[in-house]
């Protein structure tokens, strides 16, 4: 009498259907599906936010030493 018997699972399925009915099981299934879709959508939006964060990081101002160096180079070129 293990859990690997097909007859065991068929009896469990019949009992679950009798207790909950098909309507409640259908609603539960659609709720779980909607939750999974929302989770995947949230994960996808999180990836886009992470990619946008790296782009913003690349557009940051250069360090102060580099800015001072480029300013001194531009003064040296001025006539």
Phi, psi and omega per residue, in radians:
X1 nan 1.091 3.104
X2 -1.635 3.126 -3.131
X3 -1.463 -0.002 -3.108
X4 -1.609 -0.017 -3.137
X5 -1.380 2.358 3.139
X6 -1.141 -0.600 -3.135
X7 -1.159 -0.608 3.100
X8 -1.070 -0.829 -3.100
X9 -1.203 -0.578 3.081
X10 -1.157 -0.716 3.095
X11 -1.138 -0.730 3.101
X12 -1.084 -0.733 3.129
X13 -1.097 -0.755 3.119
X14 -1.108 -0.742 3.126
X15 -1.116 -0.746 3.121
X16 -1.101 -0.735 3.112
X17 -1.119 -0.678 3.119
X18 -1.179 -0.672 -3.107
X19 -1.289 -0.899 -3.018
X20 -1.620 -0.515 -3.070
X21 1.414 2.827 -3.086
X22 -1.283 -0.535 -3.127
X23 -1.123 -0.807 3.139
X24 -1.166 -0.672 3.117
X25 -1.161 -0.657 3.107
X26 -1.136 -0.755 3.111
X27 -1.122 -0.719 3.121
X28 -1.113 -0.706 3.118
X29 -1.119 -0.731 3.124
X30 -1.209 -0.604 3.087
X31 -1.142 -0.717 3.113
X32 -1.162 -0.713 3.099
X33 -1.090 -0.725 3.112
X34 -1.144 -0.672 3.117
X35 -1.125 -0.700 3.128
X36 -1.170 -0.735 3.102
X37 -1.078 -0.762 3.121
X38 -1.124 -0.650 3.110
X39 -1.123 -0.799 3.127
X40 -1.105 -0.694 3.118
X41 -1.107 -0.735 3.104
X42 -1.119 -0.682 3.103
X43 -1.158 -0.680 3.135
X44 -1.158 -0.740 3.111
X45 -1.150 -0.596 3.090
X46 -1.132 -0.656 3.099
X47 -1.154 -0.702 3.122
X48 -1.143 -0.687 3.105
X49 -1.133 -0.675 3.126
X50 -1.155 -0.721 3.113
X51 -1.156 -0.673 3.116
X52 -1.155 -0.597 3.113
X53 -1.125 -0.645 3.125
X54 -1.247 -0.576 3.103
X55 -1.174 -0.740 3.110
X56 -1.111 -0.615 -3.141
X57 -1.152 -0.621 3.132
X58 -1.253 -0.418 -3.128
X59 -1.556 0.115 -3.099
X60 -1.193 2.774 3.107
X61 -1.122 2.585 3.112
X62 -1.227 2.827 3.111
X63 -1.048 2.786 -3.069
X64 -1.053 -0.651 3.132
X65 -1.081 -0.729 3.139
X66 -1.204 -0.645 3.118
X67 -1.181 -0.700 3.117
X68 -1.171 -0.673 3.138
X69 -1.135 -0.762 -3.129
X70 -1.217 -0.564 3.092
X71 -1.182 -0.704 3.127
X72 -1.205 -0.608 3.100
X73 -1.158 -0.679 -3.140
X74 -1.225 -0.551 3.087
X75 -1.235 -0.588 3.131
X76 -1.188 -0.505 -3.122
X77 -1.449 -0.352 -3.081
X78 -1.165 2.455 -3.099
X79 -1.350 nan nan
